[in-house]
Amino acid sequence: MLTYSIADDVILVRLHGELDHHSAVKVRGQIDTLIDDNTQIKRLVFDLSELEFMDSSGIGVVIGRYKRMVAHGGKVSVRRPGKHVDRIFQMSGLYQIIEKE
């Protein structure tokens, strides 16, 4: 579902497979724990190159982590979204608040 690495003040989260209502709760909890346990973090980067599917629950995960990072004085960005996921980000307006690297 997800793997991550932490370097300096950045958490890089790589999402794999599907981010839907079945997986959203677990992913949300894992990322929140990473943020809360690493208070020096200033950037959360989602690598979406291996994310095959995302629905509205996935949008909720991303927006929620964005709000959490902003509350900590941080930023969120995404990199390498596939065609399907990129389209969802465009249609939902996520790129208006989240930078695409």
C-alpha positions in Angstrom: 0.0 0.0 0.0 2.7 2.5 1.0 6.4 2.8 1.6 8.2 5.8 2.9 11.5 7.4 3.5 12.6 10.3 5.7 15.5 12.6 4.8 16.2 15.8 6.6 12.8 17.6 6.9 11.0 15.6 4.1 8.8 12.5 4.2 8.5 10.8 0.9 5.5 8.6 0.7 5.2 6.1 -2.2 1.7 4.9 -2.8 1.2 1.6 -4.5 -1.9 0.0 -6.0 -5.2 1.6 -5.1 -6.2 4.4 -2.8 -9.9 3.9 -2.2 -12.4 3.6 0.6 -11.0 0.2 1.6 -7.4 1.5 2.0 -7.9 5.1 2.9 -8.3 4.7 6.7 -5.0 2.7 7.0 -3.1 5.0 4.7 -4.4 8.1 6.6 -3.3 6.6 9.9 0.1 5.6 8.7 0.9 9.0 7.3 -0.5 10.8 10.3 1.8 8.8 12.6 4.8 9.6 10.4 3.9 13.3 10.6 3.2 13.3 14.4 6.4 11.2 15.2 8.7 13.5 13.2 7.9 17.0 14.3 10.9 18.4 12.3 9.1 17.5 9.0 8.4 20.5 6.7 7.5 18.7 3.5 5.3 15.7 2.6 5.9 14.4 -0.9 3.6 11.8 -2.4 5.2 9.7 -5.1 2.2 8.5 -7.2 4.1 6.7 -9.9 2.8 3.3 -8.8 -0.7 4.4 -7.8 -3.1 2.7 -10.2 -6.4 4.0 -8.9 -7.7 6.7 -6.6 -11.3 7.6 -5.8 -12.8 10.4 -3.6 -11.6 8.7 -0.5 -8.0 9.1 -1.8 -8.7 12.8 -2.5 -9.8 13.0 1.2 -6.5 11.4 2.3 -4.5 13.9 0.3 -6.5 17.0 1.5 -6.4 15.8 5.1 -2.7 15.4 5.0 -2.4 18.8 3.4 -4.3 20.4 6.2 -2.3 18.6 8.8 1.0 19.7 7.2 -0.1 23.3 6.9 -1.1 23.3 10.6 2.6 22.2 11.3 3.9 25.0 9.0 4.7 22.5 6.2 3.9 21.9 2.5 2.7 19.0 0.4 3.6 18.1 -3.1 3.1 15.2 -5.5 5.3 13.7 -8.1 4.9 11.4 -11.1 1.1 10.9 -11.0 -0.1 8.5 -13.7 -2.7 9.6 -16.3 -5.7 8.5 -14.3 -4.5 10.0 -11.0 -3.3 13.2 -12.7 -6.7 13.7 -14.2 -8.4 13.3 -10.8 -6.0 15.9 -9.3 -6.9 18.3 -12.2 -10.7 17.7 -12.0 -10.8 18.0 -8.3 -8.8 21.2 -8.1 -6.1 19.7 -5.9 -3.3 21.3 -8.0 -4.6 24.7 -6.8 -3.3 23.9 -3.3 -0.8 21.1 -3.9 2.3 21.5 -6.0 3.1 19.0 -8.7 6.9 18.4 -8.9 
